Amino acid sequence: MKKFFTATAAAFGLAAALAVGVSAQQTQPVPQDGEGHGGRHEGMGRRGGKRRGFGMRRLERLNLTDAQKEQISSLRESQRQRTQAQRDELRQLFQARRQGGELSAEQEARARQLHEELRQAGESFHQQMLAILTPEQRTQLEQMKQERLKRREERRQRRQGQTEIF
């Protein structure tokens, strides 16, 4: 059950990120290595800094053309509109869970279905966005993804090492 709600929360994050427009990212300068980082939690939503959507900083580093920015912005907006009903219904189920404690089996099944629909919509969006990028930009994006996964694994290993000490 916990994995389901964690995955559903991730879908909410993806859906929220899809609603963020490209124009919002254009106003922020991209920090170079070692500069522009105001603190550990910069860009982390409520913790401080300006919140950016999922993957927005990676897209900023791809040097998109104005046409690409416009296409991605349009794609995001249409995706947001297409998934609005599912996100709203899923949000209502979460609120019911918070207020009542448990969801019925029917509600839980519906939440799983909505989560799957949002996941599929996210995958579709991702594929459409990749089609907008040049082959060089896709390669660069893949390299950034691999670097991010490597850093995440390194952090995970450091955390495991820290917990073994205690």
C-alpha positions as CSV (number, residue, x, y, z in Angstrom):
1,M,0.0,0.0,0.0
2,K,2.8,2.4,0.9
3,K,4.5,1.8,-2.5
4,F,1.3,2.5,-4.3
5,F,0.9,5.9,-2.6
6,T,4.5,6.7,-3.1
7,A,4.2,6.0,-6.8
8,T,1.0,7.9,-6.9
9,A,2.7,10.9,-5.2
10,A,5.4,10.6,-7.9
11,A,2.7,10.7,-10.6
12,F,1.3,13.9,-8.9
13,G,4.8,15.4,-9.1
14,L,5.1,14.5,-12.8
15,A,1.6,15.9,-13.5
16,A,2.4,19.1,-11.7
17,A,5.7,19.4,-13.5
18,L,3.8,19.0,-16.8
19,A,1.8,22.1,-15.9
20,V,4.8,24.3,-15.5
21,G,5.4,26.4,-18.7
22,V,8.6,26.8,-20.5
23,S,8.3,30.6,-20.1
24,A,8.8,30.3,-16.4
25,Q,12.1,28.6,-16.9
26,Q,13.4,31.3,-19.3
27,T,13.4,34.0,-16.7
28,Q,15.9,32.2,-14.5
29,P,19.6,32.2,-15.4
30,V,21.2,28.8,-15.5
31,P,23.9,28.6,-12.7
32,Q,27.3,27.4,-13.9
33,D,29.2,24.8,-11.9
34,G,29.9,26.2,-8.4
35,E,27.9,29.4,-8.7
36,G,24.3,30.5,-8.1
37,H,23.6,27.9,-5.4
38,G,22.2,29.8,-2.5
39,G,22.0,26.8,-0.2
40,R,21.3,23.1,0.1
41,H,17.5,23.5,-0.4
42,E,17.5,26.0,-3.2
43,G,14.9,24.9,-5.7
44,M,13.2,22.5,-3.3
45,G,9.7,24.0,-3.1
46,R,8.6,24.8,0.4
47,R,12.0,24.4,1.8
48,G,13.3,27.5,0.1
49,G,14.3,28.8,-3.3
50,K,12.3,28.8,-6.4
51,R,10.6,25.6,-7.4
52,R,11.1,24.3,-10.9
53,G,9.3,21.5,-12.6
54,F,10.6,18.0,-13.1
55,G,13.5,18.1,-15.5
56,M,13.3,21.8,-16.3
57,R,16.9,22.5,-15.5
58,R,18.0,19.7,-17.8
59,L,16.0,21.2,-20.6
60,E,17.5,24.6,-19.9
61,R,20.9,23.2,-20.5
62,L,20.0,21.9,-23.9
63,N,20.1,25.3,-25.6
64,L,16.6,24.9,-27.1
65,T,15.6,27.1,-30.0
66,D,12.7,29.4,-29.7
67,A,10.6,27.1,-31.9
68,Q,11.5,24.1,-29.6
69,K,10.6,26.1,-26.5
70,E,7.2,27.0,-28.0
71,Q,6.5,23.4,-29.1
72,I,7.4,22.0,-25.7
73,S,5.3,24.7,-24.0
74,S,2.3,23.9,-26.2
75,L,2.8,20.2,-25.5
76,R,2.9,20.8,-21.8
77,E,-0.2,22.8,-21.8
78,S,-2.2,20.3,-23.8
79,Q,-0.9,17.5,-21.5
80,R,-2.0,19.5,-18.5
81,Q,-5.5,20.0,-19.9
82,R,-5.8,16.3,-20.9
83,T,-4.8,15.0,-17.5
84,Q,-6.6,17.6,-15.4
85,A,-9.7,15.4,-14.7
86,Q,-7.6,12.4,-13.6
87,R,-5.4,14.6,-11.4
88,D,-8.4,16.2,-9.8
89,E,-10.1,12.8,-9.1
90,L,-6.9,11.4,-7.7
91,R,-6.5,14.4,-5.5
92,Q,-10.0,13.9,-4.2
93,L,-9.2,10.3,-3.3
94,F,-6.1,11.4,-1.4
95,Q,-8.1,13.9,0.5
96,A,-10.7,11.3,1.4
97,R,-7.9,9.0,2.6
98,R,-6.5,11.8,4.7
99,Q,-9.8,12.6,6.3
100,G,-11.2,9.1,6.6
101,G,-8.1,7.1,7.1
102,E,-8.7,4.2,4.7
103,L,-10.0,3.9,1.1
104,S,-12.5,1.3,0.1
105,A,-11.3,-1.4,-2.2
106,E,-13.2,0.3,-5.1
107,Q,-11.6,3.7,-4.3
108,E,-8.1,2.0,-4.1
109,A,-8.7,0.3,-7.5
110,R,-9.7,3.6,-9.0
111,A,-6.7,5.3,-7.6
112,R,-4.5,2.7,-9.1
113,Q,-6.2,3.1,-12.4
114,L,-5.8,6.9,-12.3
115,H,-2.2,6.5,-11.4
116,E,-1.6,4.2,-14.4
117,E,-3.4,6.6,-16.7
118,L,-1.2,9.5,-15.5
119,R,1.9,7.3,-15.8
120,Q,1.0,6.4,-19.4
121,A,0.2,10.1,-20.2
122,G,3.6,11.0,-18.8
123,E,5.4,8.5,-20.9
124,S,3.5,9.7,-24.0
125,F,4.5,13.3,-23.2
126,H,8.1,12.3,-22.7
127,Q,8.2,10.6,-26.1
128,Q,6.6,13.6,-27.8
129,M,9.1,15.9,-26.1
130,L,12.0,13.8,-27.3
131,A,10.7,14.0,-30.8
132,I,11.0,17.8,-30.6
133,L,14.7,17.6,-29.7
134,T,17.6,17.1,-32.1
135,P,19.6,13.9,-32.0
136,E,22.4,15.8,-30.3
137,Q,20.1,17.2,-27.7
138,R,18.6,13.7,-27.0
139,T,22.2,12.4,-26.6
140,Q,23.0,15.2,-24.2
141,L,19.8,14.6,-22.2
142,E,20.6,10.9,-21.9
143,Q,24.1,11.8,-20.7
144,M,22.6,14.1,-18.0
145,K,20.2,11.3,-17.0
146,Q,23.1,8.8,-16.6
147,E,25.1,11.3,-14.5
148,R,22.0,12.0,-12.3
149,L,21.5,8.2,-11.8
150,K,25.2,7.8,-10.9
151,R,25.0,10.6,-8.3
152,R,21.8,9.2,-6.9
153,E,23.5,5.8,-6.5
154,E,26.5,7.4,-4.8
155,R,24.2,9.2,-2.4
156,R,22.3,6.0,-1.6
157,Q,25.6,4.2,-0.9
158,R,26.8,7.0,1.3
159,R,23.5,6.9,3.3
160,Q,23.8,3.1,3.7
161,G,27.4,3.6,5.0
162,Q,26.2,6.2,7.5
163,T,23.4,4.0,8.9
164,E,25.8,1.1,9.4
165,I,27.9,3.2,11.7
166,F,25.0,3.9,14.0
